[in-house]
Amino acid sequence: MSQARRIAPDERLALDKVGAGAPGGLSREDAEARTRRLGSELSELHDLLFYAATHSLLVVFQARDTGGKEGCIRRLLEYTN
């Protein structure tokens, strides 16, 4: 279900090769519960990344206009400072 990928510093990623379709199989209630549960982990990881000041994180949102990118970003940023 996860489409998360770890990219090595010298590795290239062709975004046109990554599927943009919804993974499916997750109800809204399950997704909201999972978001809350993972939100606290995201907050902790964000703090570690910030205070280490040695790594960066790039998150790519791929969707058509009105695809929910902005809302998703807003929702995720609720768990960071």
N, C-alpha and C positions, 0 to 999 in steps of 0.2 A: 504494500500500500504506500509506503514511503517513497518519495521521489528525491529525498535528500541525497546529495553526492558530496564526497570529499574529493577535492581537486588538489593535486600536488602543485607546488609552485611552478614547476616547469611543464605542467600538463596543459593542453588546450582543450576547450570544450566547445563543441559546435551546437549551439542552441537549437538549430533547425533539426537536429537529430533527436532532441528530447521531446517526447510526447506532451501535448498540452491538454489532453483530455482529462476530465475528472476521474479520479480513481474509483469512485463509487463504493457501495457497500457500507456506508456509514450514515446512520440517521442523524438528524439535527441535534437531538438530545445527547447522543453519544459524542458527537463532535464538540458540543459545548462543554461537556464534562471533561473531555480529553484536553481541550484548550485551557480550561481552568487548572487542571492537574499539571500540564506541561508549562503553564505560565510561570509558576513559582520556580521551576527549573531554569527557564529562560532568564528570569531575573537574576538568579545566582550566577549563571554563566556570563551574563552581560557584565556583572560586577567584576568577575574574575578577568574577563577580557579587557575591561577598561583599566583596572589597576595594574595588570601585567604590562600594558603598553608596549607589547612586542608583537602582537598578532592583529589581524584584521578579519572582518567577516563581510562577505558579499552575498546578498540575497537577491535573487532575480525573480521577479514576478512577471509571468508571461500570460497575457490575456488580451482579448479584444477590448475595444472601448466599452465601458460599463460592465466590465468583467469582474469587478469587485476587488481590484488591486488596492485601491486607496482604503477601502474599508478594512481589508485584511491587514494592511500595514498599520492602520490606526489601532486595530484590536491588539496586534502584537506589541505595539509600543506602550500599551497600557501597563504592561508588566515590566517595563524598564524605567529608568529615572528620566 
